[in-house]
Amino acid sequence: MGCFGEVYFRCPKCGELVSQQTKAGDCVSTYQLEEAPPEIVAALVHDAVYCTECDYLIHFTLITKPQAIAY
């Protein structure tokens, strides 16, 4: 039996609280999607999950913010 962490987020269609398991990180923590560490969020990019309330299929996309680099 493996250990999993969980990431919670709201369904973009109906607002229901949905969770997705991940093996990234320490495998015992729970996170809100907006507050999850980058490595946890990156691990969800290839996942998809159905909302248990409205059956909407949710895909994850990683969007990064551009940063200026000093030379």
Steps between C-alpha positions, in 0.01 A plus 500: 500500500648836394478832674340803339460869566180676400435827322160667542348749255163627382336369184512782244148413381294452818732602787491161676808415710698231314824322594775326307763269644868544421818312582704820473633652820495332839186295424322581823402863453186664373510823302265756353596530133576872530740441792667175388877499439607519133616137487156383617319711241739388224423135583129561426556629145450160339200413716129539436217450746121503482302723734286278724214751491460598133719239324713774338840375380776719647845513338794673664721752319813654646526875439816676611562870547781657299789625711768755419853370538782740585827450310 
